[in-house]
Amino acid sequence: MGDKHKKNREYKKGPHLILIGFMGSGKTSIGRGLSYKLQRAFCDTDKMIEAKEGMSVSDIFRTKGESFFRMTETEVLRSIRDDSSPKIYSLGGGTPVQLQNQPLIKMCGTVVYLRITPEAVYERLKGDTTRPLLQCEDPLGRIKSLMAQRLPAYERCADIIVDTGATEREDVMQDVINRLRESGWNIP
């Protein structure tokens, strides 16, 4: 059993920068900024799924269900893993939670977990009606519960952890760049 566990950790890392974290952690805005700074295309997997399905994530959840959406996320990860052109990808907040996705995420490239507090998420998203998982009586309670469930998966997948809550976007991007340099990325 120990050999099998060790074998699962041995893989070839892809060329991509993968941003993970809870909704509202800044994956899209940080990803877009890093795209400009690192001269790499930026892709948001939720937008990729919306284009593939011809409907919004909210509509996919409503009409096809969360399990369909999660299966589609796994298909998108396989396409990212097989793409050899270096890009920056922002993954949906629940993507790392699916066990089958965790090794795929690690194979795609260097994984940066953008960590945020539940209170900061709530402040950023309290008026956002496009987040299907937050359409409930107690959104802050739901955020805390979901974050507690997802935290181990985020930490397992992460190569680098960067805090985003009270930090300016530019400072977060610079922190990511500095941490990438420290991990061996060749960034001018």
Secondary structure as the mmCIF struct_conf table of DSSP 4:
data_model
#
loop_
_struct_conf.conf_type_id
_struct_conf.id
_struct_conf.beg_label_comp_id
_struct_conf.beg_label_asym_id
_struct_conf.beg_label_seq_id
_struct_conf.end_label_comp_id
_struct_conf.end_label_asym_id
_struct_conf.end_label_seq_id
HELX_RH_AL_P HELX_RH_AL_P1 GLY A 2 ARG A 9
BEND BEND1 PRO A 15 PRO A 15
STRN STRN1 HIS A 16 ILE A 20
BEND BEND2 PHE A 22 PHE A 22
TURN_TY1_P TURN_TY1_P1 MET A 23 GLY A 24
BEND BEND3 SER A 25 GLY A 26
HELX_RH_AL_P HELX_RH_AL_P2 LYS A 27 LEU A 38
TURN_TY1_P TURN_TY1_P2 GLN A 39 GLN A 39
STRN STRN2 ALA A 41 ASP A 44
HELX_RH_AL_P HELX_RH_AL_P3 THR A 45 GLU A 53
TURN_TY1_P TURN_TY1_P3 GLY A 54 GLY A 54
BEND BEND4 MET A 55 MET A 55
HELX_RH_AL_P HELX_RH_AL_P4 VAL A 57 LYS A 64
HELX_RH_AL_P HELX_RH_AL_P5 GLU A 66 ARG A 81
TURN_TY1_P TURN_TY1_P4 ASP A 82 ASP A 82
BEND BEND5 SER A 85 SER A 85
STRN STRN3 LYS A 87 SER A 90
HELX_LH_PP_P HELX_LH_PP_P1 LEU A 91 GLY A 92
TURN_TY1_P TURN_TY1_P5 GLY A 93 GLY A 94
HELX_RH_3T_P HELX_RH_3T_P1 THR A 95 VAL A 97
BEND BEND6 GLN A 98 GLN A 98
TURN_TY1_P TURN_TY1_P6 LEU A 99 GLN A 100
HELX_RH_AL_P HELX_RH_AL_P6 ASN A 101 CYS A 108
STRN STRN4 GLY A 109 ARG A 115
HELX_RH_AL_P HELX_RH_AL_P7 PRO A 118 LEU A 125
TURN_TY1_P TURN_TY1_P7 LYS A 126 GLY A 127
TURN_TY1_P TURN_TY1_P8 THR A 129 THR A 130
HELX_RH_3T_P HELX_RH_3T_P2 PRO A 132 LEU A 134
BEND BEND7 CYS A 136 GLU A 137
HELX_RH_AL_P HELX_RH_AL_P8 PRO A 139 CYS A 157
BEND BEND8 ASP A 159 ASP A 159
STRN STRN5 ILE A 160 ASP A 163
TURN_TY1_P TURN_TY1_P9 GLY A 165 ALA A 166
BEND BEND9 THR A 167 THR A 167
HELX_RH_AL_P HELX_RH_AL_P9 ARG A 169 GLU A 182
TURN_TY1_P TURN_TY1_P10 SER A 183 GLY A 184
#
